[in-house]
Amino acid sequence: SACRFLNVTGSVSDTDCIGCVEGKYVDVSGSKLATDCIDCAAGTYVNASGSDSAADCIKCAAGTYVHLTGSVAASDCIDCAVGRYSQTRGSATRSDCQPCAAGSFSPVQGSRDCIACPVGQYSEQEGRSSSAVCLPSAAIRLVIETVPEAWETFSVHRLVLQEFEGASSGTAVLLT
């Protein structure tokens, strides 16, 4: 394993070596200064000292990101906001957290995927955080038409189910 020797004349044993601190690694032997230790890249962290390779840096989980270098723990990775998701491990910027597409939502932080609106419902808005944005689909939209004056005895409206996306049409009468 690569380590750096103390900057002391006469060090003859690798037990005199000091490992880099958490969040850093050194990938060459014989280094003399702590400044030779390299920060783990943004999107990664290392939670142990003495790392000797960039491969020791662990990618943040999907649904999270970290924009700083030299992170030391998984908790340094920031969750994507509600209504957003990321399927990419090792994300380095908040912009890697994409808004959920229209027709889906994400109610929790740190999502790897969005949840589709239930069958028969839709949403035209993206980046939503709740199923409350999912509305009945076009197949069951209703149009209210006033019934001619011949029906003056009641306040009557005829509900016409419009034909959308293969739905059959029909008429219902509502007496109010």
N, C-alpha and C positions, 0 to 999 in steps of 0.2 A: 504494500500500500504506500502511496506517495505521502510524504509528510514534509514538513519543513524543519530543518535543524535550527536549534537556537543559535542566535548570532553570538556565539561564544567560541573563542579559539580553543581547540582541543577536544571538542565533542567527538566521541568515538563510538557512541551507541545510539541505535534508533530509539532507545527509551528516552533519550534527550529531546526527541522530536515532539512538537506540539501540533495537534490537529487543528484544522480550521474550525471555527465556531459554526453552530447551526446556521443554515441559510447560505453557506459558502462551501467551496471545495477548492482543492489545488490538485492539478493533474500532472505535475512534474515533481520529481524528487530533487532534493538539494535546495529547496527554496529557503531563504533566510529571513523573510519579513512577513508579518501578518498581512501586509498589503498585497502579497502574492496570491492570497486567497481570492477566488472569483465568486461573485454573487450568483446564486441560481437565477435563471432567467425569469422574467415576468411570466405568470401562468404556472409557475412551479414553486416548490418549497423543499427544504430538507430539514428534518427534525432531529438530526444526529450530528455530533461533531466528528471531525476527522474524515469527512468525505473526500474521496480522491478522484472523482469523475463527475462530469455533467450528468451522466446517466443516473447518479445517485439522487438527483433532483426529481421529486415526484410531481407529476402533473396534477393540477387541480381537477376535481371531479367534474363531469358534465353537469351543467346547471349552475356552475360557479366560475369566477374569474379572479385574478389578482393582477393588478397593473404594476405593482412594485417589484423590484428585484430583491433577492436576498431574503425571501420569506422563510419563516422557520416552522410553520405548522399548518395543517389543513384548515384550521380556524382562520388563517389569514386569507383564505379564499372567500370571496364575497358572493353571496347568493344572487342569482338573477331575480329581479323584481317580479311580483305577481303580474300575470298577463304576458310574461316573457319566458323564454326557454333557451337552452343551449344543449346540443347533443355532443359538443366538442369538448374533449378533455384538454386541459392545459390552456384554456382561454386567458388572454392577457388584457382584454379591454371590455368595458361594459357593453360596447357596441356588438360584441359577440353574442350577447343575449338578444335574440330576435323576438319581435312581437308575435304572439300567437296569430295565426291567419284567421281571416273571416271564417266563421263557422266553428270556431274552437275557442277555448279559454284555459287559463291556468290559475287556480285559486291559491296556490302556495308559492313561496319563494324557493328558489333553487330547483326549478322544474327542468327535467330533461326532455319532456314532451308536453304537448298541450292535449286537452281532452276535447273530443269532438262533441258538438251539440247533439242531443238525443235525436233519434230517428223521428222525422216529421217536424223538426225544428231547424231554424237557421239563424245566422247572425251576419250582418253585412259589415260589422265593425271588427277591426283587428286589435290585438293587444288587450283583450278583455280578461277580467279576473274572476268572473262569476257566470254561472249558467243562467243567471237572470237575463242576460243579453240574448239568449236563445229564444226566438219567437216561433209561433206556429208557422209552418212552411206555406209557401204560395198555394199549395194544393188545397188548403182549407181557408183561404181568405174569403171573407164575406163582404158583400156589397149591400147596403141598405137602400131600398127604393121605396118611395112613398106610394101607397096604393091609391088609386083614383078616388075622387070624392064620393063615389057610390058607397063607400064603406064608412060614412061619417059617424055611424053609431059608435064605433070604437076608434081609438087611435091605433091604427094598424100599420105595420111596416112589413113588407115582404122581404125576406132575406133570400138572396139568390147566391147560391154557391157557384162561383165562377169556375170555368174549366181551366185548370192550370196543370201542367206537368202530368197529364193523363188522368186527372181526377174527373169523376162524372159530375154533371151539373144536376141541380135539383132546386126546388123552391120550398121554403118553409114560411108559415105565417105566424107572426108574433102579435098577440093581442095585449095592449097595454092600457 
